[in-house]
Amino acid sequence: MARILIVGAGDIGGHLAAELVGAGHEVWGLRRSDKPLADGVKLIQADVADEETLQPMPEDLDILLYSVASPVFSKEGYHDYYYKGLRNVLKALKGQSLRHAFFVSSSSVYHQMDGEWVDETSDTSPSSFAGKEMLAAEQVLLKSKIPATVVRFTGIYGPGRTRMIRQAQSGGHCDPEPPVWTNRIHRDDCVGVLKMLVEKALAGEALDTVYLATDDEPATLFDVLEWMKDRIGDVEPDHDVPEATRRANRRCSNKRLRELGYQFQYADYREGYDQLLTEMGLI
């Protein structure tokens, strides 16, 4: 049994905490709210942006997993909750001999915008504040003395994450040419990837410092929206999707994660969205 701290016990962190407790581990979930966590997960109510709230912390931890979400989409919010927040947590855990630490990052650290393929070895020179702050936070962990791994998720969808479905329902349209490439991963696979990485770290297996976590099939925005509208049937007349939806145009490779042994529950957008649409009563 390992002692595991999940900082940011929201949708992904909360589900992961429940999975790890079910596997027999002792798990703490740190979050800003006092909303109860799954049975067996010990709640720590604290704010990573306020280091005074981070004491006391559990002792003799084996694993740290940092998976917070900034409460505001701003440079200040991202700085406080990713870069500064991670530094505050590492400071609060100073002196502990962690076996491994994980940071949940984002594909926003990539700057490529012309349909290029990217992987863990690709250059990262983001221009957006989100990408810059994420990349800075990654470096905080990777430059620490703790064995560490960064997991860069692409667009996360799943229960409660239905923006693309709402776009399709409202007639969202994107021209097929030039292609706008998109990448995604289902919430359940986010949990599955993190659980596998934690298990491998506890088993003493060697892990890379970075994994790009995305499903098997990058797809154009045109293909995703048109497939979805065909499945739903009753949608509003076409209109162009907002320009912000098109700002990331790259193809992300999950080869390293696949080679590590991860098997996706939802290998492409059709599998994942088909289940979501069914659960929502739209097909």
DATA-V562254 format. One record per pair of residues at least 24 apart in sequence whose ideal C-beta (glycine too) atoms are under 10 Angstrom apart, sorted by the first residue. I is the first residue (numbers start at 1). J is the second residue. D is the distance in Angstrom with one decimal. If there is no record, write none. Layout:
I_J_D, I_J_D
This chain:
1_25_5.6, 1_26_6.0, 1_62_9.2, 1_202_9.7, 2_26_7.2, 2_27_8.8, 2_61_8.6, 2_62_4.2, 2_63_6.0, 2_99_7.8, 2_100_9.9, 2_198_8.1, 2_199_9.4, 2_201_9.1, 2_202_5.3, 3_27_8.1, 3_28_8.1, 3_58_6.5, 3_59_8.3, 3_60_5.8, 3_61_5.0, 3_62_5.1, 3_63_7.6, 3_96_9.9, 3_98_9.9, 3_99_9.8, 4_28_7.2, 4_29_9.4, 4_41_9.8, 4_58_9.1, 4_61_7.1, 4_62_6.4, 4_63_4.4, 4_64_7.9, 4_65_7.0, 4_198_7.0, 4_202_8.9, 5_29_8.1, 5_30_6.7, 5_42_9.5, 5_44_8.0, 5_57_7.4, 5_58_5.9, 5_61_5.3, 5_62_9.0, 5_63_7.1, 5_64_5.3, 5_65_7.2, 5_66_9.0, 5_89_8.5, 5_93_7.9, 5_96_9.6, 5_98_9.0, 5_101_9.5, 6_30_6.9, 6_31_8.9, 6_37_9.2, 6_41_8.2, 6_44_9.6, 6_63_8.7, 6_64_8.3, 6_65_4.9, 6_66_8.3, 6_67_6.5, 6_68_10.0, 6_102_9.4, 6_104_10.0, 6_194_9.1, 6_198_9.6, 7_31_8.4, 7_44_8.6, 7_46_8.7, 7_48_6.4, 7_54_9.2, 7_57_9.9, 7_64_7.0, 7_65_7.0, 7_66_4.8, 7_67_6.8, 7_68_6.2, 7_85_7.9, 7_86_8.2, 7_88_9.8, 7_89_5.6, 7_92_9.8, 7_93_9.8, 7_101_10.0, 7_103_9.7, 7_104_9.7, 8_32_9.2, 8_48_7.8, 8_65_8.2, 8_66_6.5, 8_67_4.1, 8_68_3.5, 8_69_6.5, 8_81_8.6, 8_85_8.8, 8_89_9.8, 8_104_7.5, 9_33_9.4, 9_35_9.1, 9_37_5.7, 9_38_9.1, 9_41_7.1, 9_43_7.7, 9_44_8.6, 9_65_9.7, 9_67_8.0, 9_68_9.4, 10_35_9.4, 10_67_7.5, 10_68_7.9, 10_69_5.9, 11_67_9.4, 11_69_8.4, 11_156_8.5, 11_158_8.1, 11_159_8.2, 11_160_6.8, 11_161_7.9, 11_187_6.4, 11_190_8.8, 11_191_9.1, 12_65_9.8, 12_67_5.7, 12_69_8.9, 12_104_7.2, 12_153_8.6, 12_156_7.6, 12_158_9.3, 12_187_6.4, 12_188_9.5, 12_190_5.0, 12_191_6.0, 12_193_9.8, 12_194_7.3, 13_37_9.2, 13_41_9.8, 13_65_7.1, 13_66_9.0, 13_67_4.3, 13_68_8.1, 13_69_9.1, 13_104_8.1, 13_190_9.7, 13_191_8.9, 13_194_8.6, 14_38_6.7, 14_41_7.7, 14_67_9.4, 14_191_9.3, 15_158_9.8, 15_159_9.9, 15_187_7.5, 15_188_7.8, 15_190_8.5, 15_191_4.8, 15_192_9.8, 15_194_9.5, 15_195_9.4, 16_41_9.8, 16_65_7.2, 16_67_7.6, 16_104_9.8, 16_190_8.2, 16_191_5.0, 16_192_9.1, 16_193_9.6, 16_194_5.3, 16_195_6.1, 16_198_8.0, 17_41_4.4, 17_42_9.2, 17_43_9.7, 17_65_9.0, 17_67_9.9, 17_191_9.6, 18_191_8.9, 19_191_6.3, 19_192_8.5, 19_194_8.8, 19_195_5.3, 19_198_9.3, 20_63_8.7, 20_65_9.1, 20_191_9.8, 20_194_9.2, 20_195_6.8, 20_198_6.8, 20_199_9.0, 22_195_10.0, 23_195_7.8, 23_198_9.1, 23_199_7.8, 23_202_9.8, 25_62_8.5, 25_63_8.3, 25_198_8.5, 25_199_9.7, 25_202_8.4, 26_58_8.5, 26_60_9.8, 26_61_9.5, 26_62_9.2, 27_58_9.7, 27_63_9.2, 27_65_9.7, 28_57_8.4, 28_58_5.2, 28_61_8.3, 29_65_9.9, 30_54_8.1, 30_57_8.6, 30_58_9.5, 30_66_9.4, 30_67_10.0, 30_68_8.8, 30_89_8.1, 30_92_10.0, 31_68_8.7, 31_69_10.0, 32_68_9.0, 32_69_9.9, 32_71_7.6, 32_81_9.7, 46_88_9.5, 46_89_9.2, 46_92_9.0, 47_71_9.5, 47_80_9.3, 47_81_8.9, 47_85_8.4, 47_88_9.2, 48_80_8.1, 48_81_6.2, 48_82_9.1, 48_84_7.8, 48_85_3.3, 48_86_7.4, 48_87_9.2, 48_88_5.6, 48_89_5.8, 48_92_9.2, 49_76_9.9, 49_77_8.8, 49_79_9.2, 49_80_4.2, 49_81_5.9, 49_82_10.0, 49_84_6.2, 49_85_5.5, 49_88_7.3, 50_80_9.2, 50_84_9.9, 50_85_9.3, 50_88_7.8, 51_84_8.8, 51_85_9.1, 51_87_8.7, 51_88_4.2, 51_89_8.6, 51_91_6.6, 51_92_6.7, 52_88_9.4, 52_92_9.9, 53_88_9.1, 53_92_9.5, 54_85_9.5, 54_88_6.0, 54_89_6.5, 54_91_8.0, 54_92_4.1, 54_93_8.8, 55_92_6.3, 56_92_8.7, 57_89_8.3, 57_92_5.1, 57_93_6.0, 57_94_9.9, 57_96_8.3, 58_93_9.0, 58_96_9.0, 59_93_9.3, 59_95_9.3, 59_96_7.0, 60_96_7.1, 60_97_8.3, 60_98_9.8, 61_93_6.8, 61_96_5.6, 61_97_8.7, 61_98_5.9, 61_99_8.6, 61_101_9.4, 62_96_9.3, 62_97_8.8, 62_98_6.8, 62_99_4.8, 62_100_7.7, 62_198_9.3, 62_201_8.5, 62_202_6.8, 63_98_6.9, 63_99_6.3, 63_100_5.7, 63_101_7.4, 63_102_7.5, 63_197_9.6, 63_198_5.7, 63_199_10.0, 63_201_6.5, 63_202_7.0, 64_89_7.3, 64_90_8.2, 64_93_6.7, 64_96_8.6, 64_98_5.6, 64_99_9.4, 64_100_7.8, 64_101_4.2, 64_102_7.1, 64_103_8.9, 64_141_9.0, 64_146_7.6, 64_148_8.9, 65_100_9.0, 65_101_7.5, 65_102_4.5, 65_103_8.2, 65_104_7.4, 65_149_9.7, 65_151_9.2, 65_194_6.6, 65_195_10.0, 65_197_8.8, 65_198_6.9, 65_201_9.9, 66_90_8.9, 66_101_7.2, 66_102_6.8, 66_103_4.9, 66_104_6.5, 66_105_9.4, 66_137_8.3, 66_140_9.7, 66_141_7.5, 66_148_9.9, 66_150_9.9, 67_102_8.0, 67_103_8.1, 67_104_4.0, 67_105_9.8, 67_151_8.9, 67_153_9.7, 67_190_8.9, 67_194_7.6, 68_103_9.6, 68_104_7.9, 68_137_9.6, 69_104_9.3, 70_130_8.8, 70_133_8.6, 73_129_9.3, 73_130_7.6, 74_129_7.6, 74_130_9.4, 74_133_10.0, 75_128_9.4, 75_129_4.0, 75_130_8.4, 75_132_8.2, 75_133_6.9, 76_129_9.1, 76_133_9.5, 77_129_9.4, 77_130_9.7, 77_133_8.9, 78_108_9.7, 78_128_9.6, 78_129_6.2, 78_130_5.8, 78_131_9.4, 78_132_8.3, 78_133_3.8, 78_134_7.3, 78_136_9.2, 78_137_8.5, 79_129_8.2, 79_132_9.2, 79_133_5.4, 79_136_8.1, 79_137_8.9, 80_133_9.2, 81_133_8.8, 81_137_9.0, 82_106_9.4, 82_130_9.0, 82_133_5.2, 82_134_6.0, 82_135_9.5, 82_136_7.6, 82_137_4.0, 82_138_8.9, 82_140_8.7, 83_132_9.3, 83_133_5.5, 83_134_8.6, 83_135_9.4, 83_136_4.8, 83_137_4.6, 83_138_9.5, 83_139_9.0, 83_140_6.3, 84_133_9.4, 84_136_9.7, 84_137_8.7, 84_140_9.2, 85_137_8.1, 85_140_9.7, 86_136_9.4, 86_137_5.1, 86_138_9.1, 86_140_5.2, 86_141_6.3, 86_144_9.3, 87_136_10.0, 87_137_8.4, 87_140_5.6, 87_141_9.4, 87_144_9.5, 89_140_9.9, 89_141_9.9, 90_140_7.2, 90_141_7.5, 90_144_6.1, 90_145_9.8, 90_146_7.7, 93_146_8.8, 96_146_9.0, 97_146_9.0, 98_144_9.4, 98_145_9.6, 98_146_5.1, 98_147_7.6, 98_148_8.9, 98_201_9.8, 99_146_8.7, 99_147_6.8, 99_198_9.9, 99_201_6.2, 99_202_6.9, 99_204_8.5, 100_146_7.4, 100_147_4.9, 100_148_7.0, 100_149_6.8, 100_197_8.4, 100_198_7.7, 100_200_9.0, 100_201_3.8, 100_202_7.8, 100_204_9.8, 100_207_7.3, 101_141_6.0, 101_142_9.7, 101_144_7.4, 101_146_4.7, 101_147_7.2, 101_148_4.7, 101_149_7.6, 101_150_9.8, 101_201_9.1, 102_141_8.3, 102_148_7.2, 102_149_5.3, 102_150_7.6, 102_151_6.3, 102_194_6.8, 102_197_6.4, 102_198_7.2, 102_201_7.9, 102_207_9.1, 102_211_9.6, 103_134_9.0, 103_137_6.5, 103_138_6.1, 103_139_9.9, 103_140_8.2, 103_141_4.7, 103_142_8.3, 103_148_7.1, 103_149_7.6, 103_150_5.0, 103_151_7.2, 103_152_9.4, 103_210_9.8, 104_134_9.6, 104_137_9.9, 104_150_8.2, 104_151_5.5, 104_152_8.5, 104_153_6.7, 104_190_8.1, 104_193_9.8, 104_194_7.4, 104_213_9.1, 105_131_9.6, 105_134_5.1, 105_135_8.0, 105_137_7.2, 105_138_5.5, 105_141_9.3, 105_150_5.1, 105_151_6.4, 105_152_4.6, 105_153_7.4, 105_210_8.4, 105_211_9.7, 105_212_9.6, 105_213_9.5, 106_130_7.2, 106_131_7.5, 106_133_9.9, 106_134_5.2, 106_135_9.5, 106_138_9.7, 106_150_10.0, 106_151_9.5, 106_152_6.0, 106_153_6.0, 106_154_7.9, 106_155_9.2, 106_156_9.2, 107_131_8.8, 107_134_9.2, 107_152_5.3, 107_153_6.9, 107_154_4.7, 107_155_7.9, 107_183_6.6, 107_185_9.6, 107_212_6.9, 107_213_8.8, 107_214_7.2, 107_248_7.3, 107_250_7.6, 107_252_5.8, 108_132_9.0, 108_133_9.1, 108_134_5.8, 108_135_8.7, 108_152_8.5, 108_153_9.8, 108_154_9.4, 108_247_9.7, 108_248_7.4, 109_133_9.6, 109_134_5.2, 109_135_4.6, 109_136_9.6, 109_137_9.7, 109_138_7.0, 109_150_9.0, 109_152_6.5, 109_210_9.5, 109_212_9.9, 110_135_9.5, 110_152_8.3, 110_154_9.8, 110_212_9.0, 110_248_8.1, 110_250_6.0, 110_252_7.9, 111_248_10.0, 111_250_8.9, 112_181_9.9, 112_248_9.0, 112_249_8.0, 112_250_4.6, 112_251_8.9, 112_252_9.7, 113_180_9.8, 113_181_9.7, 113_246_9.4, 113_247_7.5, 113_248_7.1, 113_249_5.0, 113_250_6.7, 114_178_9.0, 114_181_9.3, 114_249_6.5, 114_250_7.9, 115_178_7.9, 115_179_6.3, 115_180_8.1, 115_181_5.1, 115_218_9.0, 115_220_9.1, 115_249_5.6, 115_250_6.6, 115_251_6.4, 116_181_8.8, 116_249_8.6, 116_250_5.6, 116_251_6.9, 117_181_9.3, 117_218_8.3, 117_250_7.5, 117_251_4.8, 117_252_7.8, 117_253_5.9, 117_255_10.0, 118_152_9.6, 118_183_9.2, 118_212_7.4, 118_214_9.9, 118_218_10.0, 118_250_5.4, 118_251_7.1, 118_252_5.7, 118_253_6.9, 119_210_9.2, 119_211_9.9, 119_212_5.9, 119_251_9.8, 119_252_7.5, 119_253_4.3, 119_254_8.6, 119_255_6.6, 119_256_6.7, 119_257_10.0, 120_150_9.0, 120_152_7.9, 120_208_6.8, 120_209_8.3, 120_210_4.4, 120_211_6.6, 120_212_5.4, 120_253_8.4, 120_255_9.0, 120_256_5.5, 120_257_9.1, 121_210_8.6, 121_212_9.7, 121_253_9.8, 121_256_9.0, 122_212_8.7, 122_250_8.9, 122_252_9.3, 122_253_8.9, 124_152_9.3, 124_210_9.6, 128_247_8.1, 128_248_9.4, 131_248_9.8, 138_209_9.0, 138_210_7.8, 141_209_9.2, 142_209_5.8, 142_210_8.3, 147_201_7.6, 147_206_9.6, 147_207_7.9, 147_209_9.2, 148_201_9.9, 148_207_9.0, 148_209_6.7, 148_210_9.8, 149_194_9.9, 149_197_6.3, 149_198_9.7, 149_200_9.5, 149_201_7.6, 149_207_5.0, 149_208_6.8, 149_209_6.0, 149_210_7.2, 149_211_6.7, 150_208_9.2, 150_209_6.5, 150_210_4.8, 150_211_7.4, 150_212_9.5, 151_190_8.5, 151_193_6.6, 151_194_6.7, 151_197_6.9, 151_210_7.9, 151_211_5.2, 151_212_8.3, 151_213_5.4, 151_257_8.8, 152_210_6.7, 152_211_7.0, 152_212_5.0, 152_213_6.5, 152_214_8.4, 152_252_8.4, 153_183_9.5, 153_184_9.2, 153_185_5.7, 153_187_9.8, 153_189_9.3, 153_190_5.9, 153_193_8.2, 153_194_9.6, 153_211_9.6, 153_212_8.5, 153_213_5.0, 153_214_7.4, 153_252_9.7, 154_182_8.3, 154_183_3.8, 154_184_5.7, 154_185_5.5, 154_190_9.9, 154_212_7.7, 154_213_7.1, 154_214_4.0, 154_215_8.0, 154_218_8.7, 154_248_8.7, 154_250_9.3, 154_252_5.3, 154_254_9.0, 155_182_6.6, 155_183_6.2, 155_184_4.3, 155_185_7.2, 155_214_8.4, 155_215_9.9, 155_248_8.1, 155_252_9.6, 155_269_9.7, 156_184_7.2, 156_185_5.9, 156_186_7.7, 156_187_5.8, 156_189_9.1, 156_190_6.0, 156_213_9.5, 156_214_10.0, 157_184_5.5, 157_185_7.7, 157_186_6.2, 157_187_7.0, 157_190_10.0, 157_215_9.9, 157_266_9.1, 157_269_8.0, 157_272_6.5, 157_273_7.3, 157_276_7.3, 158_184_9.6, 158_185_8.9, 158_186_5.0, 158_187_3.1, 158_188_6.3, 158_189_8.6, 158_190_8.1, 158_191_9.5, 158_266_8.6, 158_272_7.1, 158_273_9.6, 158_275_9.2, 158_276_7.0, 159_186_9.5, 159_187_6.6, 159_188_8.8, 159_275_9.7, 159_276_7.3, 159_279_7.6, 159_280_9.4, 160_187_8.2, 161_186_9.0, 161_187_6.4, 161_276_8.9, 162_273_9.2, 162_276_6.7, 162_277_9.4, 162_280_7.3, 162_282_9.8, 163_245_8.8, 164_221_9.0, 164_224_6.6, 164_225_7.5, 164_228_6.9, 164_241_9.6, 164_245_8.9, 164_269_8.5, 164_273_7.5, 164_276_9.5, 165_228_6.6, 165_231_9.8, 165_232_7.9, 165_273_7.1, 165_276_6.7, 165_277_6.9, 165_280_7.1, 165_282_7.3, 167_221_9.3, 167_224_9.4, 167_225_6.6, 167_228_8.3, 167_229_9.5, 167_235_9.8, 167_239_9.8, 167_241_5.9, 167_242_8.8, 167_245_7.3, 168_224_8.2, 168_225_5.4, 168_226_8.6, 168_227_8.8, 168_228_3.9, 168_229_5.0, 168_230_9.3, 168_231_8.4, 168_232_6.2, 168_235_6.2, 168_236_9.5, 168_241_9.7, 168_273_9.1, 168_277_9.3, 168_282_9.2, 169_228_8.5, 169_229_8.2, 169_232_6.3, 169_234_8.3, 169_235_5.4, 169_236_6.9, 169_280_9.9, 169_282_7.7, 170_235_7.3, 170_236_5.1, 170_237_9.3, 170_238_9.7, 170_239_7.5, 170_241_9.3, 171_225_9.2, 171_229_7.7, 171_235_5.5, 171_236_3.9, 171_237_5.0, 171_238_4.8, 171_239_5.3, 171_240_9.6, 171_241_9.4, 172_221_8.7, 172_224_9.7, 172_225_5.4, 172_226_9.9, 172_228_8.9, 172_229_8.2, 172_235_8.7, 172_236_9.0, 172_238_7.8, 172_239_7.0, 172_240_7.9, 172_241_4.4, 172_242_8.7, 172_245_7.8, 173_221_9.4, 173_222_8.0, 173_225_6.6, 173_226_8.3, 173_229_8.7, 173_237_9.1, 173_238_4.0, 173_239_6.2, 173_240_5.8, 173_241_6.6, 174_220_7.7, 174_221_4.3, 174_222_4.8, 174_223_9.3, 174_224_8.8, 174_225_6.1, 174_226_8.8, 174_238_9.7, 174_240_7.2, 174_241_5.4, 174_245_7.6, 174_246_6.9, 175_220_9.9, 175_221_9.3, 175_222_6.7, 175_240_8.2, 176_220_6.9, 176_221_9.3, 176_222_4.4, 176_223_7.9, 176_226_8.5, 177_220_9.4, 177_222_8.5, 178_220_9.5, 178_249_8.6, 179_218_10.0, 179_219_9.5, 179_220_4.5, 179_221_8.1, 179_222_7.1, 179_223_8.6, 179_249_8.0, 179_251_9.8, 180_219_10.0, 180_220_6.0, 180_221_4.4, 180_222_7.2, 180_223_9.9, 180_224_9.8, 180_241_9.2, 180_245_8.2, 180_246_4.9, 180_247_9.3, 180_248_8.6, 180_249_5.1, 180_250_10.0, 181_218_5.3, 181_219_7.4, 181_220_5.9, 181_221_7.8, 181_223_9.8, 181_246_9.9, 181_248_8.2, 181_249_5.3, 181_250_6.0, 181_251_5.0, 181_252_8.8, 182_218_6.8, 182_219_6.0, 182_220_6.9, 182_221_5.2, 182_222_9.7, 182_223_8.9, 182_224_6.3, 182_225_9.7, 182_245_8.8, 182_246_9.1, 182_248_7.3, 182_249_8.1, 182_250_9.0, 182_251_9.0, 182_252_9.4, 182_269_8.4, 183_212_9.1, 183_213_9.9, 183_214_4.7, 183_215_7.6, 183_217_8.7, 183_218_5.0, 183_219_8.1, 183_248_7.9, 183_250_7.3, 183_251_6.9, 183_252_4.2, 183_253_9.4, 183_254_9.1, 183_269_9.5, 184_214_6.9, 184_215_6.2, 184_217_9.1, 184_218_8.8, 184_219_8.2, 184_224_8.3, 184_252_9.3, 184_266_9.1, 184_268_8.9, 184_269_5.9, 184_272_7.6, 184_273_9.0, 185_212_9.9, 185_213_5.7, 185_214_5.2, 185_215_5.4, 185_252_9.3, 185_254_8.5, 185_257_10.0, 185_264_8.3, 185_266_8.1, 185_269_9.9, 185_272_8.6, 186_215_7.2, 186_264_8.0, 186_265_6.6, 186_266_4.2, 186_267_9.6, 186_268_9.9, 186_269_9.0, 186_271_8.3, 186_272_4.3, 186_273_9.0, 186_275_8.7, 186_276_8.7, 187_265_10.0, 187_266_9.4, 187_272_9.0, 188_264_9.4, 188_265_5.3, 188_266_7.1, 188_272_8.4, 188_275_9.7, 189_213_7.5, 189_214_9.1, 189_215_6.9, 189_254_9.9, 189_257_9.9, 189_262_8.2, 189_263_9.5, 189_264_5.4, 189_265_5.4, 189_266_6.0, 189_267_9.0, 189_272_8.2, 191_265_9.4, 192_262_7.0, 192_263_8.3, 192_264_7.8, 192_265_6.2, 192_266_9.8, 193_254_9.4, 193_257_6.7, 193_260_9.3, 193_262_5.8, 193_264_8.9, 195_262_9.8, 196_257_8.9, 196_260_7.5, 196_261_7.2, 196_262_5.5, 196_263_9.1, 197_257_9.1, 197_260_8.1, 197_262_8.7, 200_260_7.5, 200_261_8.3, 205_260_8.8, 205_261_9.7, 206_260_9.9, 207_260_7.9, 208_256_6.4, 208_257_9.4, 208_259_9.9, 208_260_8.0, 210_256_8.2, 211_254_8.5, 211_256_5.9, 211_257_5.2, 211_260_7.4, 211_262_8.9, 212_252_5.6, 212_253_6.5, 212_254_6.3, 212_255_8.6, 212_256_6.8, 212_257_6.9, 213_252_8.8, 213_254_6.8, 213_256_9.6, 213_257_5.9, 213_262_8.3, 213_264_9.8, 214_251_9.3, 214_252_4.4, 214_253_7.7, 214_254_5.0, 214_257_8.2, 214_264_9.6, 215_252_9.1, 215_254_7.0, 215_264_5.8, 215_265_9.6, 215_266_6.4, 215_267_5.9, 215_268_5.6, 215_269_7.1, 215_271_8.5, 215_272_7.5, 216_253_9.7, 216_254_6.6, 216_255_10.0, 216_258_8.0, 216_264_6.5, 216_266_9.4, 216_267_4.6, 216_268_5.7, 216_269_9.9, 216_271_9.7, 217_251_9.5, 217_254_9.7, 217_267_7.1, 217_268_4.0, 217_269_6.9, 217_270_8.5, 217_271_9.6, 218_250_8.0, 218_251_3.9, 218_252_6.2, 218_253_8.5, 218_254_9.7, 218_268_9.5, 218_269_9.6, 219_251_9.2, 219_268_7.4, 219_269_5.7, 219_270_8.9, 220_249_9.3, 220_251_9.8, 221_245_6.9, 221_246_6.7, 221_248_9.9, 221_249_8.7, 223_269_8.6, 223_270_9.9, 224_269_5.6, 224_270_9.1, 224_273_8.0, 227_269_7.7, 227_270_6.7, 227_273_8.0, 227_274_9.5, 228_269_8.5, 228_270_9.3, 228_273_6.2, 228_274_9.6, 228_276_9.8, 228_277_7.5, 228_282_9.2, 228_283_9.7, 230_283_9.9, 231_270_8.8, 231_273_7.7, 231_274_7.1, 231_277_5.8, 231_278_9.5, 231_282_7.6, 231_283_5.2, 232_277_6.7, 232_280_9.4, 232_282_5.1, 232_283_6.5, 233_282_8.5, 233_283_7.7, 234_282_8.4, 235_282_9.7
